[in-house]
Amino acid sequence: MGIISWIILGLLAGTIAKILLPGRDPGGIVGTILIGIVGAFVGGWGASHFFNHPVAKHFYDGATWISAIAGALVLLIIYRLLFGNSRSRR
């Protein structure tokens, strides 16, 4: 998969992660999208290095989607733990 495919996968993974973890995020929708993109890369890297599952050459591989969504979920949870809900502090 090319870089554009990973970005699209990240956008979709970020959206799915946001649906699975509803609530206000400190960065809003833009922050969630960026976390999804980075999460897709991290999830793909983690799957290929820790689970010996090579990153798929095609866009529709289920394991690639699961690893991208898992990476986005993990990063979203870490982001919420580190930065909290900045909107409620006012």
PDB file of N, CA, C and O in Angstrom:
ATOM      1  N   MET A   1       0.838  -1.175   0.000  1.00  0.00           N
ATOM      2  CA  MET A   1       0.000   0.000   0.000  1.00  0.00           C
ATOM      3  C   MET A   1       0.883   1.237   0.000  1.00  0.00           C
ATOM      4  O   MET A   1       1.946   1.266   0.620  1.00  0.00           O
ATOM      5  N   GLY A   2       0.426   2.236  -0.695  1.00  0.00           N
ATOM      6  CA  GLY A   2       1.158   3.482  -0.755  1.00  0.00           C
ATOM      7  C   GLY A   2       0.790   4.405   0.396  1.00  0.00           C
ATOM      8  O   GLY A   2      -0.080   4.093   1.209  1.00  0.00           O
ATOM      9  N   ILE A   3       1.454   5.523   0.450  1.00  0.00           N
ATOM     10  CA  ILE A   3       1.246   6.475   1.535  1.00  0.00           C
ATOM     11  C   ILE A   3      -0.175   7.033   1.519  1.00  0.00           C
ATOM     12  O   ILE A   3      -0.758   7.255   2.580  1.00  0.00           O
ATOM     13  N   ILE A   4      -0.737   7.262   0.341  1.00  0.00           N
ATOM     14  CA  ILE A   4      -2.109   7.773   0.246  1.00  0.00           C
ATOM     15  C   ILE A   4      -3.095   6.750   0.808  1.00  0.00           C
ATOM     16  O   ILE A   4      -4.050   7.119   1.491  1.00  0.00           O
ATOM     17  N   SER A   5      -2.868   5.476   0.526  1.00  0.00           N
ATOM     18  CA  SER A   5      -3.735   4.427   1.064  1.00  0.00           C
ATOM     19  C   SER A   5      -3.674   4.400   2.582  1.00  0.00           C
ATOM     20  O   SER A   5      -4.701   4.227   3.239  1.00  0.00           O
ATOM     21  N   TRP A   6      -2.485   4.568   3.148  1.00  0.00           N
ATOM     22  CA  TRP A   6      -2.341   4.591   4.603  1.00  0.00           C
ATOM     23  C   TRP A   6      -3.031   5.806   5.209  1.00  0.00           C
ATOM     24  O   TRP A   6      -3.612   5.709   6.289  1.00  0.00           O
ATOM     25  N   ILE A   7      -2.976   6.928   4.541  1.00  0.00           N
ATOM     26  CA  ILE A   7      -3.655   8.124   5.047  1.00  0.00           C
ATOM     27  C   ILE A   7      -5.167   7.927   5.024  1.00  0.00           C
ATOM     28  O   ILE A   7      -5.853   8.282   5.982  1.00  0.00           O
ATOM     29  N   ILE A   8      -5.690   7.366   3.936  1.00  0.00           N
ATOM     30  CA  ILE A   8      -7.123   7.094   3.860  1.00  0.00           C
ATOM     31  C   ILE A   8      -7.522   6.075   4.918  1.00  0.00           C
ATOM     32  O   ILE A   8      -8.537   6.244   5.594  1.00  0.00           O
ATOM     33  N   LEU A   9      -6.728   5.020   5.063  1.00  0.00           N
ATOM     34  CA  LEU A   9      -6.987   4.026   6.097  1.00  0.00           C
ATOM     35  C   LEU A   9      -6.948   4.676   7.475  1.00  0.00           C
ATOM     36  O   LEU A   9      -7.769   4.354   8.334  1.00  0.00           O
ATOM     37  N   GLY A  10      -6.005   5.585   7.692  1.00  0.00           N
ATOM     38  CA  GLY A  10      -5.910   6.293   8.971  1.00  0.00           C
ATOM     39  C   GLY A  10      -7.110   7.170   9.244  1.00  0.00           C
ATOM     40  O   GLY A  10      -7.590   7.235  10.376  1.00  0.00           O
ATOM     41  N   LEU A  11      -7.605   7.850   8.213  1.00  0.00           N
ATOM     42  CA  LEU A  11      -8.806   8.663   8.381  1.00  0.00           C
ATOM     43  C   LEU A  11      -9.992   7.800   8.806  1.00  0.00           C
ATOM     44  O   LEU A  11     -10.747   8.160   9.710  1.00  0.00           O
ATOM     45  N   LEU A  12     -10.139   6.677   8.150  1.00  0.00           N
ATOM     46  CA  LEU A  12     -11.238   5.774   8.490  1.00  0.00           C
ATOM     47  C   LEU A  12     -11.026   5.126   9.853  1.00  0.00           C
ATOM     48  O   LEU A  12     -11.981   4.962  10.611  1.00  0.00           O
ATOM     49  N   ALA A  13      -9.794   4.756  10.173  1.00  0.00           N
ATOM     50  CA  ALA A  13      -9.500   4.166  11.482  1.00  0.00           C
ATOM     51  C   ALA A  13      -9.743   5.177  12.597  1.00  0.00           C
ATOM     52  O   ALA A  13     -10.257   4.817  13.656  1.00  0.00           O
ATOM     53  N   GLY A  14      -9.383   6.433  12.371  1.00  0.00           N
ATOM     54  CA  GLY A  14      -9.645   7.476  13.354  1.00  0.00           C
ATOM     55  C   GLY A  14     -11.133   7.689  13.573  1.00  0.00           C
ATOM     56  O   GLY A  14     -11.572   7.907  14.702  1.00  0.00           O
ATOM     57  N   THR A  15     -11.906   7.627  12.502  1.00  0.00           N
ATOM     58  CA  THR A  15     -13.355   7.763  12.614  1.00  0.00           C
ATOM     59  C   THR A  15     -13.947   6.606  13.404  1.00  0.00           C
ATOM     60  O   THR A  15     -14.803   6.811  14.265  1.00  0.00           O
ATOM     61  N   ILE A  16     -13.497   5.403  13.116  1.00  0.00           N
ATOM     62  CA  ILE A  16     -13.993   4.228  13.838  1.00  0.00           C
ATOM     63  C   ILE A  16     -13.574   4.289  15.298  1.00  0.00           C
ATOM     64  O   ILE A  16     -14.364   3.953  16.180  1.00  0.00           O
ATOM     65  N   ALA A  17     -12.339   4.715  15.567  1.00  0.00           N
ATOM     66  CA  ALA A  17     -11.879   4.850  16.954  1.00  0.00           C
ATOM     67  C   ALA A  17     -12.721   5.882  17.702  1.00  0.00           C
ATOM     68  O   ALA A  17     -13.046   5.686  18.873  1.00  0.00           O
ATOM     69  N   LYS A  18     -13.069   6.961  17.040  1.00  0.00           N
ATOM     70  CA  LYS A  18     -13.904   7.996  17.657  1.00  0.00           C
ATOM     71  C   LYS A  18     -15.303   7.460  17.941  1.00  0.00           C
ATOM     72  O   LYS A  18     -15.901   7.810  18.959  1.00  0.00           O
ATOM     73  N   ILE A  19     -15.831   6.620  17.060  1.00  0.00           N
ATOM     74  CA  ILE A  19     -17.140   6.016  17.297  1.00  0.00           C
ATOM     75  C   ILE A  19     -17.078   5.054  18.480  1.00  0.00           C
ATOM     76  O   ILE A  19     -18.005   5.001  19.288  1.00  0.00           O
ATOM     77  N   LEU A  20     -15.981   4.291  18.584  1.00  0.00           N
ATOM     78  CA  LEU A  20     -15.833   3.331  19.676  1.00  0.00           C
ATOM     79  C   LEU A  20     -15.548   4.004  21.012  1.00  0.00           C
ATOM     80  O   LEU A  20     -15.898   3.469  22.064  1.00  0.00           O
ATOM     81  N   LEU A  21     -14.914   5.175  20.979  1.00  0.00           N
ATOM     82  CA  LEU A  21     -14.614   5.939  22.197  1.00  0.00           C
ATOM     83  C   LEU A  21     -15.241   7.326  22.094  1.00  0.00           C
ATOM     84  O   LEU A  21     -14.538   8.307  21.853  1.00  0.00           O
ATOM     85  N   PRO A  22     -16.549   7.414  22.274  1.00  0.00           N
ATOM     86  CA  PRO A  22     -17.188   8.723  22.121  1.00  0.00           C
ATOM     87  C   PRO A  22     -16.796   9.658  23.260  1.00  0.00           C
ATOM     88  O   PRO A  22     -16.297   9.223  24.297  1.00  0.00           O
ATOM     89  N   GLY A  23     -17.026  10.912  23.052  1.00  0.00           N
ATOM     90  CA  GLY A  23     -16.717  11.919  24.061  1.00  0.00           C
ATOM     91  C   GLY A  23     -15.892  13.027  23.455  1.00  0.00           C
ATOM     92  O   GLY A  23     -15.474  12.966  22.299  1.00  0.00           O
ATOM     93  N   ARG A  24     -15.669  14.040  24.267  1.00  0.00           N
ATOM     94  CA  ARG A  24     -14.888  15.180  23.794  1.00  0.00           C
ATOM     95  C   ARG A  24     -13.404  14.873  23.873  1.00  0.00           C
ATOM     96  O   ARG A  24     -12.906  14.363  24.877  1.00  0.00           O
ATOM     97  N   ASP A  25     -12.727  15.189  22.814  1.00  0.00           N
ATOM     98  CA  ASP A  25     -11.279  15.047  22.775  1.00  0.00           C
ATOM     99  C   ASP A  25     -10.654  16.422  22.870  1.00  0.00           C
ATOM    100  O   ASP A  25     -11.226  17.395  22.379  1.00  0.00           O
ATOM    101  N   PRO A  26      -9.480  16.521  23.497  1.00  0.00           N
ATOM    102  CA  PRO A  26      -8.829  17.825  23.623  1.00  0.00           C
ATOM    103  C   PRO A  26      -8.532  18.488  22.283  1.00  0.00           C
ATOM    104  O   PRO A  26      -8.548  19.716  22.199  1.00  0.00           O
ATOM    105  N   GLY A  27      -8.265  17.726  21.247  1.00  0.00           N
ATOM    106  CA  GLY A  27      -7.910  18.304  19.959  1.00  0.00           C
ATOM    107  C   GLY A  27      -9.061  18.433  18.987  1.00  0.00           C
ATOM    108  O   GLY A  27      -8.878  18.940  17.880  1.00  0.00           O
ATOM    109  N   GLY A  28     -10.238  17.988  19.373  1.00  0.00           N
ATOM    110  CA  GLY A  28     -11.380  18.059  18.476  1.00  0.00           C
ATOM    111  C   GLY A  28     -11.275  17.071  17.327  1.00  0.00           C
ATOM    112  O   GLY A  28     -10.552  16.078  17.407  1.00  0.00           O
ATOM    113  N   ILE A  29     -11.997  17.351  16.274  1.00  0.00           N
ATOM    114  CA  ILE A  29     -12.059  16.441  15.132  1.00  0.00           C
ATOM    115  C   ILE A  29     -10.735  16.379  14.381  1.00  0.00           C
ATOM    116  O   ILE A  29     -10.353  15.318  13.887  1.00  0.00           O
ATOM    117  N   VAL A  30     -10.031  17.506  14.290  1.00  0.00           N
ATOM    118  CA  VAL A  30      -8.737  17.521  13.588  1.00  0.00           C
ATOM    119  C   VAL A  30      -7.726  16.664  14.341  1.00  0.00           C
ATOM    120  O   VAL A  30      -6.975  15.901  13.734  1.00  0.00           O
ATOM    121  N   GLY A  31      -7.711  16.793  15.651  1.00  0.00           N
ATOM    122  CA  GLY A  31      -6.805  15.977  16.467  1.00  0.00           C
ATOM    123  C   GLY A  31      -7.114  14.502  16.344  1.00  0.00           C
ATOM    124  O   GLY A  31      -6.205  13.675  16.276  1.00  0.00           O
ATOM    125  N   THR A  32      -8.394  14.168  16.317  1.00  0.00           N
ATOM    126  CA  THR A  32      -8.793  12.771  16.174  1.00  0.00           C
ATOM    127  C   THR A  32      -8.383  12.216  14.820  1.00  0.00           C
ATOM    128  O   THR A  32      -7.947  11.068  14.724  1.00  0.00           O
ATOM    129  N   ILE A  33      -8.520  13.021  13.776  1.00  0.00           N
ATOM    130  CA  ILE A  33      -8.114  12.579  12.434  1.00  0.00           C
ATOM    131  C   ILE A  33      -6.614  12.335  12.393  1.00  0.00           C
ATOM    132  O   ILE A  33      -6.165  11.321  11.858  1.00  0.00           O
ATOM    133  N   LEU A  34      -5.839  13.250  12.952  1.00  0.00           N
ATOM    134  CA  LEU A  34      -4.382  13.075  12.971  1.00  0.00           C
ATOM    135  C   LEU A  34      -3.980  11.861  13.800  1.00  0.00           C
ATOM    136  O   LEU A  34      -3.064  11.128  13.427  1.00  0.00           O
ATOM    137  N   ILE A  35      -4.657  11.647  14.919  1.00  0.00           N
ATOM    138  CA  ILE A  35      -4.384  10.463  15.729  1.00  0.00           C
ATOM    139  C   ILE A  35      -4.723   9.199  14.949  1.00  0.00           C
ATOM    140  O   ILE A  35      -4.015   8.198  15.058  1.00  0.00           O
ATOM    141  N   GLY A  36      -5.789   9.233  14.168  1.00  0.00           N
ATOM    142  CA  GLY A  36      -6.142   8.075  13.341  1.00  0.00           C
ATOM    143  C   GLY A  36      -5.091   7.768  12.295  1.00  0.00           C
ATOM    144  O   GLY A  36      -4.756   6.605  12.071  1.00  0.00           O
ATOM    145  N   ILE A  37      -4.569   8.801  11.654  1.00  0.00           N
ATOM    146  CA  ILE A  37      -3.530   8.599  10.643  1.00  0.00           C
ATOM    147  C   ILE A  37      -2.274   8.022  11.277  1.00  0.00           C
ATOM    148  O   ILE A  37      -1.712   7.048  10.778  1.00  0.00           O
ATOM    149  N   VAL A  38      -1.836   8.620  12.372  1.00  0.00           N
ATOM    150  CA  VAL A  38      -0.643   8.123  13.062  1.00  0.00           C
ATOM    151  C   VAL A  38      -0.909   6.724  13.616  1.00  0.00           C
ATOM    152  O   VAL A  38      -0.027   5.866  13.586  1.00  0.00           O
ATOM    153  N   GLY A  39      -2.120   6.495  14.121  1.00  0.00           N
ATOM    154  CA  GLY A  39      -2.474   5.182  14.652  1.00  0.00           C
ATOM    155  C   GLY A  39      -2.438   4.093  13.601  1.00  0.00           C
ATOM    156  O   GLY A  39      -2.071   2.954  13.892  1.00  0.00           O
ATOM    157  N   ALA A  40      -2.817   4.434  12.382  1.00  0.00           N
ATOM    158  CA  ALA A  40      -2.741   3.449  11.298  1.00  0.00           C
ATOM    159  C   ALA A  40      -1.299   3.054  11.032  1.00  0.00           C
ATOM    160  O   ALA A  40      -0.996   1.876  10.842  1.00  0.00           O
ATOM    161  N   PHE A  41      -0.415   4.032  11.018  1.00  0.00           N
ATOM    162  CA  PHE A  41       1.001   3.727  10.824  1.00  0.00           C
ATOM    163  C   PHE A  41       1.565   2.916  11.991  1.00  0.00           C
ATOM    164  O   PHE A  41       2.287   1.941  11.786  1.00  0.00           O
ATOM    165  N   VAL A  42       1.233   3.326  13.211  1.00  0.00           N
ATOM    166  CA  VAL A  42       1.726   2.612  14.395  1.00  0.00           C
ATOM    167  C   VAL A  42       1.157   1.194  14.445  1.00  0.00           C
ATOM    168  O   VAL A  42       1.878   0.243  14.744  1.00  0.00           O
ATOM    169  N   GLY A  43      -0.133   1.057  14.153  1.00  0.00           N
ATOM    170  CA  GLY A  43      -0.747  -0.272  14.149  1.00  0.00           C
ATOM    171  C   GLY A  43      -0.146  -1.184  13.098  1.00  0.00           C
ATOM    172  O   GLY A  43       0.095  -2.361  13.363  1.00  0.00           O
ATOM    173  N   GLY A  44       0.097  -0.658  11.913  1.00  0.00           N
ATOM    174  CA  GLY A  44       0.729  -1.450  10.861  1.00  0.00           C
ATOM    175  C   GLY A  44       2.148  -1.838  11.211  1.00  0.00           C
ATOM    176  O   GLY A  44       2.576  -2.965  10.960  1.00  0.00           O
ATOM    177  N   TRP A  45       2.880  -0.895  11.795  1.00  0.00           N
ATOM    178  CA  TRP A  45       4.255  -1.181  12.221  1.00  0.00           C
ATOM    179  C   TRP A  45       4.262  -2.224  13.329  1.00  0.00           C
ATOM    180  O   TRP A  45       5.076  -3.147  13.309  1.00  0.00           O
ATOM    181  N   GLY A  46       3.360  -2.082  14.294  1.00  0.00           N
ATOM    182  CA  GLY A  46       3.292  -3.039  15.400  1.00  0.00           C
ATOM    183  C   GLY A  46       2.914  -4.433  14.945  1.00  0.00           C
ATOM    184  O   GLY A  46       3.468  -5.420  15.428  1.00  0.00           O
ATOM    185  N   ALA A  47       1.974  -4.520  14.018  1.00  0.00           N
ATOM    186  CA  ALA A  47       1.563  -5.831  13.511  1.00  0.00           C
ATOM    187  C   ALA A  47       2.701  -6.509  12.766  1.00  0.00           C
ATOM    188  O   ALA A  47       2.885  -7.722  12.872  1.00  0.00           O
ATOM    189  N   SER A  48       3.462  -5.730  12.015  1.00  0.00           N
ATOM    190  CA  SER A  48       4.538  -6.341  11.245  1.00  0.00           C
ATOM    191  C   SER A  48       5.739  -6.704  12.105  1.00  0.00           C
ATOM    192  O   SER A  48       6.449  -7.660  11.793  1.00  0.00           O
ATOM    193  N   HIS A  49       5.980  -5.967  13.172  1.00  0.00           N
ATOM    194  CA  HIS A  49       7.160  -6.241  13.988  1.00  0.00           C
ATOM    195  C   HIS A  49       6.895  -7.172  15.170  1.00  0.00           C
ATOM    196  O   HIS A  49       7.723  -8.034  15.462  1.00  0.00           O
ATOM    197  N   PHE A  50       5.774  -7.021  15.847  1.00  0.00           N
ATOM    198  CA  PHE A  50       5.529  -7.805  17.056  1.00  0.00           C
ATOM    199  C   PHE A  50       4.755  -9.087  16.797  1.00  0.00           C
ATOM    200  O   PHE A  50       4.929 -10.066  17.523  1.00  0.00           O
ATOM    201  N   PHE A  51       3.914  -9.103  15.790  1.00  0.00           N
ATOM    202  CA  PHE A  51       3.092 -10.273  15.521  1.00  0.00           C
ATOM    203  C   PHE A  51       3.503 -11.014  14.258  1.00  0.00           C
ATOM    204  O   PHE A  51       2.829 -11.956  13.842  1.00  0.00           O
ATOM    205  N   ASN A  52       4.591 -10.601  13.654  1.00  0.00           N
ATOM    206  CA  ASN A  52       5.101 -11.215  12.427  1.00  0.00           C
ATOM    207  C   ASN A  52       4.041 -11.304  11.332  1.00  0.00           C
ATOM    208  O   ASN A  52       4.009 -12.263  10.563  1.00  0.00           O
ATOM    209  N   HIS A  53       3.189 -10.307  11.273  1.00  0.00           N
ATOM    210  CA  HIS A  53       2.186 -10.234  10.216  1.00  0.00           C
ATOM    211  C   HIS A  53       2.586  -9.097   9.292  1.00  0.00           C
ATOM    212  O   HIS A  53       2.467  -7.929   9.662  1.00  0.00           O
ATOM    213  N   PRO A  54       3.058  -9.419   8.099  1.00  0.00           N
ATOM    214  CA  PRO A  54       3.484  -8.343   7.195  1.00  0.00           C
ATOM    215  C   PRO A  54       2.325  -7.455   6.792  1.00  0.00           C
ATOM    216  O   PRO A  54       1.183  -7.900   6.680  1.00  0.00           O
ATOM    217  N   VAL A  55       2.639  -6.211   6.582  1.00  0.00           N
ATOM    218  CA  VAL A  55       1.623  -5.258   6.151  1.00  0.00           C
ATOM    219  C   VAL A  55       1.147  -5.674   4.768  1.00  0.00           C
ATOM    220  O   VAL A  55       1.942  -5.962   3.874  1.00  0.00           O
ATOM    221  N   ALA A  56      -0.155  -5.696   4.621  1.00  0.00           N
ATOM    222  CA  ALA A  56      -0.754  -6.189   3.376  1.00  0.00           C
ATOM    223  C   ALA A  56      -0.407  -5.295   2.196  1.00  0.00           C
ATOM    224  O   ALA A  56      -0.180  -4.094   2.343  1.00  0.00           O
ATOM    225  N   LYS A  57      -0.373  -5.903   1.047  1.00  0.00           N
ATOM    226  CA  LYS A  57      -0.125  -5.166  -0.182  1.00  0.00           C
ATOM    227  C   LYS A  57      -1.404  -4.571  -0.747  1.00  0.00           C
ATOM    228  O   LYS A  57      -1.358  -3.747  -1.659  1.00  0.00           O
ATOM    229  N   HIS A  58      -2.539  -4.982  -0.214  1.00  0.00           N
ATOM    230  CA  HIS A  58      -3.795  -4.444  -0.713  1.00  0.00           C
ATOM    231  C   HIS A  58      -4.602  -3.806   0.428  1.00  0.00           C
ATOM    232  O   HIS A  58      -4.380  -4.094   1.604  1.00  0.00           O
ATOM    233  N   PHE A  59      -5.512  -2.962   0.062  1.00  0.00           N
ATOM    234  CA  PHE A  59      -6.239  -2.105   0.988  1.00  0.00           C
ATOM    235  C   PHE A  59      -7.273  -2.864   1.812  1.00  0.00           C
ATOM    236  O   PHE A  59      -7.634  -2.415   2.899  1.00  0.00           O
ATOM    237  N   TYR A  60      -7.750  -3.989   1.328  1.00  0.00           N
ATOM    238  CA  TYR A  60      -8.882  -4.670   1.944  1.00  0.00           C
ATOM    239  C   TYR A  60      -8.492  -5.850   2.825  1.00  0.00           C
ATOM    240  O   TYR A  60      -9.294  -6.770   2.988  1.00  0.00           O
ATOM    241  N   ASP A  61      -7.315  -5.858   3.387  1.00  0.00           N
ATOM    242  CA  ASP A  61      -6.894  -6.924   4.286  1.00  0.00           C
ATOM    243  C   ASP A  61      -7.457  -6.657   5.678  1.00  0.00           C
ATOM    244  O   ASP A  61      -7.228  -5.591   6.249  1.00  0.00           O
ATOM    245  N   GLY A  62      -8.187  -7.617   6.221  1.00  0.00           N
ATOM    246  CA  GLY A  62      -8.828  -7.454   7.523  1.00  0.00           C
ATOM    247  C   GLY A  62      -7.857  -7.218   8.657  1.00  0.00           C
ATOM    248  O   GLY A  62      -8.118  -6.397   9.536  1.00  0.00           O
ATOM    249  N   ALA A  63      -6.727  -7.934   8.651  1.00  0.00           N
ATOM    250  CA  ALA A  63      -5.735  -7.769   9.713  1.00  0.00           C
ATOM    251  C   ALA A  63      -5.119  -6.364   9.690  1.00  0.00           C
ATOM    252  O   ALA A  63      -4.812  -5.802  10.742  1.00  0.00           O
ATOM    253  N   THR A  64      -4.943  -5.811   8.512  1.00  0.00           N
ATOM    254  CA  THR A  64      -4.410  -4.454   8.404  1.00  0.00           C
ATOM    255  C   THR A  64      -5.405  -3.455   8.976  1.00  0.00           C
ATOM    256  O   THR A  64      -5.011  -2.521   9.675  1.00  0.00           O
ATOM    257  N   TRP A  65      -6.677  -3.638   8.692  1.00  0.00           N
ATOM    258  CA  TRP A  65      -7.706  -2.747   9.240  1.00  0.00           C
ATOM    259  C   TRP A  65      -7.770  -2.848  10.752  1.00  0.00           C
ATOM    260  O   TRP A  65      -7.853  -1.833  11.443  1.00  0.00           O
ATOM    261  N   ILE A  66      -7.731  -4.064  11.266  1.00  0.00           N
ATOM    262  CA  ILE A  66      -7.799  -4.260  12.721  1.00  0.00           C
ATOM    263  C   ILE A  66      -6.596  -3.628  13.399  1.00  0.00           C
ATOM    264  O   ILE A  66      -6.740  -2.974  14.432  1.00  0.00           O
ATOM    265  N   SER A  67      -5.414  -3.815  12.833  1.00  0.00           N
ATOM    266  CA  SER A  67      -4.229  -3.228  13.445  1.00  0.00           C
ATOM    267  C   SER A  67      -4.256  -1.705  13.366  1.00  0.00           C
ATOM    268  O   SER A  67      -3.796  -1.037  14.292  1.00  0.00           O
ATOM    269  N   ALA A  68      -4.781  -1.147  12.288  1.00  0.00           N
ATOM    270  CA  ALA A  68      -4.884   0.310  12.166  1.00  0.00           C
ATOM    271  C   ALA A  68      -5.883   0.877  13.168  1.00  0.00           C
ATOM    272  O   ALA A  68      -5.622   1.905  13.794  1.00  0.00           O
ATOM    273  N   ILE A  69      -7.014   0.219  13.319  1.00  0.00           N
ATOM    274  CA  ILE A  69      -8.019   0.679  14.290  1.00  0.00           C
ATOM    275  C   ILE A  69      -7.488   0.528  15.712  1.00  0.00           C
ATOM    276  O   ILE A  69      -7.688   1.411  16.546  1.00  0.00           O
ATOM    277  N   ALA A  70      -6.812  -0.588  15.991  1.00  0.00           N
ATOM    278  CA  ALA A  70      -6.239  -0.785  17.321  1.00  0.00           C
ATOM    279  C   ALA A  70      -5.187   0.276  17.620  1.00  0.00           C
ATOM    280  O   ALA A  70      -5.131   0.802  18.732  1.00  0.00           O
ATOM    281  N   GLY A  71      -4.356   0.591  16.636  1.00  0.00           N
ATOM    282  CA  GLY A  71      -3.354   1.640  16.831  1.00  0.00           C
ATOM    283  C   GLY A  71      -3.998   2.989  17.097  1.00  0.00           C
ATOM    284  O   GLY A  71      -3.530   3.743  17.950  1.00  0.00           O
ATOM    285  N   ALA A  72      -5.066   3.299  16.377  1.00  0.00           N
ATOM    286  CA  ALA A  72      -5.778   4.564  16.594  1.00  0.00           C
ATOM    287  C   ALA A  72      -6.439   4.589  17.970  1.00  0.00           C
ATOM    288  O   ALA A  72      -6.431   5.622  18.639  1.00  0.00           O
ATOM    289  N   LEU A  73      -7.007   3.471  18.399  1.00  0.00           N
ATOM    290  CA  LEU A  73      -7.616   3.409  19.730  1.00  0.00           C
ATOM    291  C   LEU A  73      -6.582   3.622  20.828  1.00  0.00           C
ATOM    292  O   LEU A  73      -6.808   4.386  21.766  1.00  0.00           O
ATOM    293  N   VAL A  74      -5.457   2.948  20.705  1.00  0.00           N
ATOM    294  CA  VAL A  74      -4.402   3.080  21.710  1.00  0.00           C
ATOM    295  C   VAL A  74      -3.900   4.517  21.784  1.00  0.00           C
ATOM    296  O   VAL A  74      -3.741   5.067  22.874  1.00  0.00           O
ATOM    297  N   LEU A  75      -3.651   5.123  20.634  1.00  0.00           N
ATOM    298  CA  LEU A  75      -3.174   6.509  20.639  1.00  0.00           C
ATOM    299  C   LEU A  75      -4.234   7.473  21.162  1.00  0.00           C
ATOM    300  O   LEU A  75      -3.899   8.445  21.840  1.00  0.00           O
ATOM    301  N   LEU A  76      -5.491   7.225  20.863  1.00  0.00           N
ATOM    302  CA  LEU A  76      -6.560   8.086  21.364  1.00  0.00           C
ATOM    303  C   LEU A  76      -6.681   7.979  22.883  1.00  0.00           C
ATOM    304  O   LEU A  76      -6.894   8.985  23.560  1.00  0.00           O
ATOM    305  N   ILE A  77      -6.550   6.785  23.413  1.00  0.00           N
ATOM    306  CA  ILE A  77      -6.591   6.595  24.863  1.00  0.00           C
ATOM    307  C   ILE A  77      -5.403   7.288  25.525  1.00  0.00           C
ATOM    308  O   ILE A  77      -5.569   7.976  26.532  1.00  0.00           O
ATOM    309  N   ILE A  78      -4.215   7.110  24.969  1.00  0.00           N
ATOM    310  CA  ILE A  78      -3.027   7.759  25.527  1.00  0.00           C
ATOM    311  C   ILE A  78      -3.172   9.275  25.459  1.00  0.00           C
ATOM    312  O   ILE A  78      -2.821   9.977  26.408  1.00  0.00           O
ATOM    313  N   TYR A  79      -3.682   9.776  24.352  1.00  0.00           N
ATOM    314  CA  TYR A  79      -3.876  11.213  24.184  1.00  0.00           C
ATOM    315  C   TYR A  79      -4.849  11.759  25.219  1.00  0.00           C
ATOM    316  O   TYR A  79      -4.616  12.825  25.788  1.00  0.00           O
ATOM    317  N   ARG A  80      -5.932  11.039  25.464  1.00  0.00           N
ATOM    318  CA  ARG A  80      -6.898  11.476  26.468  1.00  0.00           C
ATOM    319  C   ARG A  80      -6.311  11.427  27.868  1.00  0.00           C
ATOM    320  O   ARG A  80      -6.584  12.303  28.689  1.00  0.00           O
ATOM    321  N   LEU A  81      -5.511  10.417  28.144  1.00  0.00           N
ATOM    322  CA  LEU A  81      -4.889  10.325  29.470  1.00  0.00           C
ATOM    323  C   LEU A  81      -3.882  11.447  29.702  1.00  0.00           C
ATOM    324  O   LEU A  81      -3.804  12.002  30.798  1.00  0.00           O
ATOM    325  N   LEU A  82      -3.117  11.774  28.675  1.00  0.00           N
ATOM    326  CA  LEU A  82      -2.091  12.809  28.826  1.00  0.00           C
ATOM    327  C   LEU A  82      -2.659  14.213  28.866  1.00  0.00           C
ATOM    328  O   LEU A  82      -2.221  15.037  29.669  1.00  0.00           O
ATOM    329  N   PHE A  83      -3.623  14.494  28.016  1.00  0.00           N
ATOM    330  CA  PHE A  83      -4.109  15.857  27.880  1.00  0.00           C
ATOM    331  C   PHE A  83      -5.483  16.092  28.470  1.00  0.00           C
ATOM    332  O   PHE A  83      -5.900  17.241  28.615  1.00  0.00           O
ATOM    333  N   GLY A  84      -6.199  15.031  28.816  1.00  0.00           N
ATOM    334  CA  GLY A  84      -7.504  15.166  29.443  1.00  0.00           C
ATOM    335  C   GLY A  84      -8.498  15.935  28.618  1.00  0.00           C
ATOM    336  O   GLY A  84      -8.314  16.135  27.418  1.00  0.00           O
ATOM    337  N   ASN A  85      -9.532  16.357  29.262  1.00  0.00           N
ATOM    338  CA  ASN A  85     -10.576  17.130  28.599  1.00  0.00           C
ATOM    339  C   ASN A  85     -10.319  18.606  28.872  1.00  0.00           C
ATOM    340  O   ASN A  85     -10.767  19.138  29.888  1.00  0.00           O
ATOM    341  N   SER A  86      -9.612  19.260  27.985  1.00  0.00           N
ATOM    342  CA  SER A  86      -9.210  20.654  28.179  1.00  0.00           C
ATOM    343  C   SER A  86     -10.390  21.608  28.179  1.00  0.00           C
ATOM    344  O   SER A  86     -10.281  22.716  28.705  1.00  0.00           O
ATOM    345  N   ARG A  87     -11.505  21.209  27.605  1.00  0.00           N
ATOM    346  CA  ARG A  87     -12.677  22.084  27.538  1.00  0.00           C
ATOM    347  C   ARG A  87     -13.375  22.186  28.881  1.00  0.00           C
ATOM    348  O   ARG A  87     -14.041  23.188  29.142  1.00  0.00           O
ATOM    349  N   SER A  88     -13.248  21.182  29.746  1.00  0.00           N
ATOM    350  CA  SER A  88     -13.945  21.216  31.026  1.00  0.00           C
ATOM    351  C   SER A  88     -13.157  21.959  32.103  1.00  0.00           C
ATOM    352  O   SER A  88     -13.675  22.150  33.203  1.00  0.00           O
ATOM    353  N   ARG A  89     -11.947  22.377  31.830  1.00  0.00           N
ATOM    354  CA  ARG A  89     -11.112  23.045  32.821  1.00  0.00           C
ATOM    355  C   ARG A  89     -11.438  24.521  32.951  1.00  0.00           C
ATOM    356  O   ARG A  89     -10.957  25.172  33.879  1.00  0.00           O
ATOM    357  N   ARG A  90     -12.223  25.055  32.071  1.00  0.00           N
ATOM    358  CA  ARG A  90     -12.546  26.493  32.121  1.00  0.00           C
ATOM    359  C   ARG A  90     -13.676  26.784  33.039  1.00  0.00           C
ATOM    360  O   ARG A  90     -14.067  27.941  33.190  1.00  0.00           O
TER     361      ARG A  90
END
